[in-house]
Amino acid sequence: MQTIVTIVQISLGFAALLAIARAIKGPDIVDRIVAVDLILLLLAAGVGAEAATSGSELYSAIAIVVALIAFVGTVLVARFVEWRDVA
C-alpha cells in the first residue's frame, strides 16, 4: 500500500510542477486561474492519499478544507473576470 501511495504522490507532484509552469507562462488570466485551481486540487489529492496511508482524520479534514477553498476561490475569480470582462 505504501508503494502505491508513494507512486501516486510522485505523480501528483509532477502534475503540480506542470500546473505551476502553466500558471507562470499564462498566456492570459483564465489559464492562470485554472492552473492555480488545479494546483490546489492536486494538493488536496496528495493530502487525501496521505490520509489513506495514515488513517488520520486530520488529513481528511485538511483535504476537504483545501478543496473547498479552491472551489470558492475559483468561483469568486471567475465572477470577477466575468464582471470585469478581462478574458
C-alpha positions, 0 to 999 in steps of 0.5 A, a space after each residue: 500500500 505504501 508503494 502505491 501511495 508513494 507512486 501516486 504522490 510522485 505523480 501528483 507532484 509532477 502534475 503540480 510542477 506542470 500546473 505551476 509552469 502553466 500558471 507562470 507562462 499564462 498566456 492570459 488570466 483564465 489559464 492562470 486561474 485554472 492552473 492555480 485551481 488545479 494546483 490546489 486540487 492536486 494538493 488536496 489529492 496528495 493530502 487525501 492519499 496521505 490520509 489513506 496511508 495514515 488513517 488520520 482524520 486530520 488529513 481528511 479534514 485538511 483535504 476537504 478544507 483545501 478543496 473547498 477553498 479552491 472551489 470558492 476561490 475559483 468561483 469568486 475569480 471567475 465572477 470577477 473576470 466575468 464582471 470585469 470582462 478581462 478574458 
